[in-house]
Amino acid sequence: MASFKYIGRNSSGSQVKGTIEAGNTSAAAELLLNKNITPTSISVGTAKNNDSLSSKDVTELFGFDKVSLDELIIFSRQMYALMRSGVPILRAISGMSESSNSPKLKKALASIGSQLEGGYTLSSALNQHPDIFSSLFVSLIHVGENTGQLEESFLKLTTYLEREQATRKRIKTALRYPTMVLFALFGALVILNIFVIPTFASMFAKLGAELPLATKFLIASSTFFLHYWPHMIAFGVIAYALIRKSLKTEKGRHQWDKRKIKLPIIGSIIERSILARFSHSFGIILKSGIPMTTGLTLVADAVDNRYMEQKIITMRVAIESGESLLRAAIASKLFTPLVIQMIAVGEETGQVDELLKEVGDYYEREVDYDLSTLTARIEPLLLVVVAAMVLVLALGIFTPMWNMASAMQGK
């Protein structure tokens, strides 16, 4: 596939530049139109060599080059402080580039500074780095530029990103205990397979005793582990890389995003967390003055879930065909009856953005409650796993010893 350089306009009218891979110029134009970019110029760039894997490809494949949420929060908060103090944008970006601890963000900010010197607006420059700055981020900055309230846009982004960070931290805290237990079980299995079971296997072999099925299973698993552990590690690394590569495809990402919200115990928590993100970000967009249909397109990207994104896009299509937000929300089957009632009241009173904030807070309270009880719900499953492990070990190790002791007493 060839690489094409393009210049075009996005849905907000800002000029964007970049590169895209496609079979030909027509295919490149079609891909850009699907991304809501109207191309004004497309030229052939350099072909991409797919036969070699550079160090950058490796870091991207394993996800080592991401700009963290913490770094984006710091960037937004400091930009808000600098804008409020009257510091020019170019000077603020240059200062942030020098002080950033992230190599990828530092490089991006240096590029943004160069584009600002070349006459680009801040939103257009940010849009050149979609792997760092989301479409929601860029759109709010674009609104701030047009309304003369750029510092307020950075404040809204800081609030939104901090809320997102708090949700992630709560999920990590709730999963910390189960994760530690699973790691402890894995460590115990490794130690048993390397040191304990081989010792008993050698003893049983010398005695020539008839071994029960559980003992044969333990010895077979230990032998397999000892002989094939390098292959297991290699398989794990390859599987991880293939899964990450699959998740970068549209089909693979859509299937995974659909399945994870249907997982037992944690699926409903993930779904409500996504809906909280949708409600808060959509409320921020509407309050900023962005049209509802454009806002839904932006929020669809912000939810970071292809399955939910598809439903939100369906809502946008319904609104474009003349349906109200309420009817589109009911048809999407995304929301509970209580939330539907809140949206209805918001439409009647003309305060949809305020009601969406309440919807987001409602979902966040539900997520908080579920997270507070998550450990208690997972503990019984962990106990069952530990009990099953202990039972297999007891049957596999002690049963042949009891049989041998009984045989010796019989003699």
N, C-alpha and C positions, 0 to 999 in steps of 0.2 A: 504493500500500500504506500502511496505517495503522501508527502506532507505538504499542506497548502497554507500559505500565509493569507490572512483575510483582514479586511477593515469593514466594519458595519455599525449598525445602530441597534441597541437593545430596546426592550419594551418601554423603557422610560425615556428613550430618545438620546441617550448618551452614546458617544462614540466608543467602540471597543475594538481592540486589535488582538491578534493571537495567531496560533497555528492549529490546524485540525488535520486528522488523517482520513483519507477517503480514496476510493478507487479512481475517481476523476473529478473534474471541476463541478459537474452537475450534482454528483453525490455529495460533495463538500457543501454546496449551496443548500441542498435539501437538509443535511444535518444541522446547519446553522439555523435554518428556518424552524426546525423542530425545537431548537433551543431558544426560540423567540428573538433571534438575531437576524436582522435584515442586512445581507451583505451588500456592500457597495464596491468592493474590490476583492478579487481572489486571484492569487498568483502561486505558481508552483514553487515549493520550497525544496528542502533536501529530503531525500528518501530516508526512511528509518530502517536501520539494520536490525532485523529481528533475530539474526543468528547468534549475536553476541549479547551477553548480559553484563552491563556496566555496573560499577559499584553503586551508582545512583539507583539503577533498576532494582538491585538487591535490597537497598534500604527502603525503597518504596514498597517492594513485595512483602517485606516483613514488618512494615509500619513503623520504622525507626525514625522517620523524618518528619513526623507530624508536629505541628505547632499546638501546644497544649492549650486547654481552656483557660488555665491560670494566666498564661502569657497574653491571651487575647483580652482577658479582664484587665490586666495591668495596662495594656496598650490603650484600651478604651477609657479607663479611669484617668490615666495621665494625659491623654489627648483632651479629655473634658476639662481638666484643670488648666492645661496650656491655652486652650481656646477661650476659656472664661477669663484668663488673665490677659488676653489680647495678643498672645504670641502668634505671629504669622504662621500659616499652615506649613509652608516649606521649611521654616526654621524648626518647627515642632517635629516634623517628620525626620529631619536630619538628626535632631537630638535623640529621638527615639531609636533611630537606626544605630547610633553610636553606643547607646546604653543597653540595648537588647541583649539578653543572654542566649537567645535562640539563634543559631547560625542561619536557619531557613528564614526566620522572620527578619533578621538583620539584613539578609540579602534582598528580601522582598521590599523592605522599607527603603533600601538604597535605590532599588529600581523605581519605586514609587516617587522618590524625590527627584530622580532624573526626569521622569515623565511630567511631574509638576513644573519643572523648569522648562520643559518643552511645550507647555501650554495646556496640558491635560487638566481636567478637573479631578478632584480627589476621588470621587466615586468612580470615574472612568479608570483611574490608575489602580484603584483597589480591585476593580473588576478584572484586571489582568491576572489576578492571583486567586482563582476560584477555589483552589485547594486549601487556602488559608481563610479567605473572607467569603462567607456565604452570600447568596443572592439577597437574603434578608438584611444582612449587614450592609451591603452596598446600597440597597434601596433606601434604607433609613438615612444613610449619609447623603444620598442624592436629594432626598426631601429636605434635609437640613440645609444643604447648599442653596436650594431654590427658595427656601423661606427665610434664609438669614439666621437660622437657629441651629447651626452646626454643633455647637456645644451641647444643646439639648438632645440632639440625636445621639451623641456619644454617651450622655447620661442614661438615656433609655437603653442603649446597648449594654452599658455596664450593669444596669439593673436586671436586664434579661439574662445576660451571661452568668451573673452571680446566682440567680435563681436556678438556672440550669446546673451550675456547679453544685449547689446545695442538694439538689435532687440526686445527682450522681453520688455524692458523698454519703447520703443516707442509704442508698442502695448498697454501696460498698460496705458500709458499717453493718448492715443487716446480714450480708453474705459472708462476713469475715469469719464468724465462728464455724459455720458449715464448711467453709473452704479449708480452715485449719484442721478440722477433723478428717476431711478427705485426704489432705496431704499427709497427716499422721498415719492413716490407714495405708496409703501408698508406701510410705517409708517402712512400715511394719511388714508389709508383704515383700518388699525388696530384701529386708534383713532375713526374714524367714526363708525365702527361696535361696539365698546365698549361703547362710551359715547354719540354720537350724535343720531344715528338712534334709539336706545332703547327709548330715551326721546320722540322723535316724535311718535314712535309706541305706547307708553303709552297714549299720548295725543289723537291720532287718535282713539284708542280703547275706551276711555272715551266718546268721541263725537259720536261714532257709525257711522262714515261717511263711505260711500262706497269708497273703495280705488282702484285707478287705478293699472294696471299690474306692472308698474315700481316701485310703492310703495310696493306692495306685494313682489316683487323680493328683494328689499333692506331689508325689514323686515325679510324675510326668510333667507337671507344670514347672517344677523346680529345674528339671533337666532341660526343658525347653528354654527357660529363662537364662540358664547358665551358658547354653550353647549359642543362643541366638539374640542376646541382648544388643550387640552392635546393629543387627538387622532391625530390631525393634526401634532403636533410637533413630536410625536412618528413615524407617518407615514413618515415624512420628513427625520428623522434620519435613519430609516430602509431603505428607498428608496436610500438615499445617500450611505449607506454601501453596498447595493446590486449592485448599479451601479459601485462602485469602484471594487467590487469583479468580476463583469462581465467584466470590462475593463482589468482585469488581465488574462482573458482567451483569447486564440488566436482568436476565432470567434468573441467575443464581441469587442475586440480591433480593429479587421479588419473592422467590420461594422461601428464602430464609426469614425475611421480614414477616411473611405471612405465618410461618410456623412458630416463630418465637412468641407471638402474642397469644398463641393457643397452647403454650406449654402449661403443664399442671403447676399450680401454686403461684409461680412467678409471672405467668402469661398475662393475667389480668392486671398485675401491677405495672408491667411494661406498657400495656395498652393505655391505662389511665394516665401514666406519666407522659406518654406521647400526646394524649388529648389535652393535658394541662399545658404542654408546650405549645400546641396548636392554638389554644384559647388565648394564652398570654401574648403570643407573637401576633396573632390576628388582631387582637385588641390594640396593640401598639401601632400596628400598620394603619388601622382605620382612624385612630386618633391623630396620626400624622398627616391625614388627608389623602392617602393613597386610595384610588378607586377599589371597590370591593372585589371585582373580578381580577384585577392585577394583584391585589393583596392575597387572594387565594392561591394564585400561581406562586407567589413568593413563599407563602407559608407551607405550601406543598413540599418545597425543597427544604424548609427549615425543620420539618418533623423528623427528617432523617430515617424514614421508613417507606420503602417503595410501595408496599401494600396499602398503607394509610394514605400515601401520596396519591395513589390512583383514585381512592374514594373522594379525596378533596378536589382533585381535578374534575371528577364527575359532578361535584357540587358547583364548581365554577361554570361548567358547561350548562347545567340546569339554570343557573342565574342568568347566563348570557342569552338563554332561550326565552327568558321572561318570567321564570319562577322567582319567588321570594326566597330570602335566606332561610326562613323557617321551613318552607316546603322542601328546599334542597337538603336541609339538615335532616328532616324526617326521612327522606328517600335514601339518604346515605346510610342510615341505620348505625351511625357512629355513636350517637348520644343517647343517654338515658332519658326517660320521660321528664324527670325533674329539670334537666338541662334544656330540653326542648321548650319547656314552659318559660325558662329564663330568657331564652332567645326570642320567644314570642313577645314577652314583655319589653325586651330591648327594642324590637322593631316598632312596637306600638308607641313607645315613648321617645324614639329617636336617639336612644343611648345604647346602641349595640356594643360600642367599645367598652363602656363601663360594665355592662352585663357580662361581656366576654371575660373581663378581668375577674368577676365573681365566679364565673364558670371555671376558670383556671384555678382560682383559690379553692373551689369546691373539690376539684379533682386532686389537688395537692394534699388537701386534708385527708382524702380517702387513701392516697398513696402513703402518707405518713402513718396512718393507722395500720394499714396492711404491712408496712415495713416493720412496725413495732411488734407485730405478732408473727412475722415471717419465721424467725428463729424457732419459736415455739411450735410452728407447724412443720418445720423441717426436722426437728429433733427426733420425732418418732421414726421417721424414715432412716435417719442415721443409726438409731438404736437397732432397727431391724437388720441393717447392713452389718453392723458390728457383731450382733448376735449370730448371724449366719456365718460370718467369718470364724468366730470362736467355735461354733458347732462343727464346722468342717475340720478345723484343726484338732479339736478334741476327738472326733471320730477317726480321723486319719492317723493320729499319733498314738493316742492312748488305747484304742481298741485292739491293735495287734499286740501291744504290751500286755493287756489284760488276757488276751488269748494265750500268749506264751506262758504267762504266770499260771493260768488255769491248767495248761498242759503239763507244766512241771509239777504242780501239786498232785495231778492225777497219777503221775509216775511214782 
